[in-house]
């Protein structure tokens, strides 16, 4: 099997959870890879979160890969969410945001706690 191929019927390597804090902030957490196989689900989850919260925090701290399609979804979310922040801890995702230039337009943080004062 070639890299990037999956066994038929195998779930794509992405888990997305959403929770709303008592202060109304929506926290979306993605775990895995955001690529061509998973970007549709990622877009659906993030678009839904952006439509329901005064502030959306996207936690990508456990995402190992972010494709160009994933970058486009981040740009879309940043354009529609009233307040949109992204948590990034992995060197690869951080580098992808930097090299693409997308990170320059995002509120990128290292920890959710960095946002406590701005909530």
Secondary structure, DSSP 4 states (H G I P E B T S, - for coil): --TT---TTPPPSEEEEEEE-TTS-EEEEEEEEESTTTHHHHHHHHHHHHTT-SSEEEEEEEEEEE-HHHHHHHHHHHHHSSSEEEE---HHHHHHHHHHSGGGGSEEES-GGGGTTT-
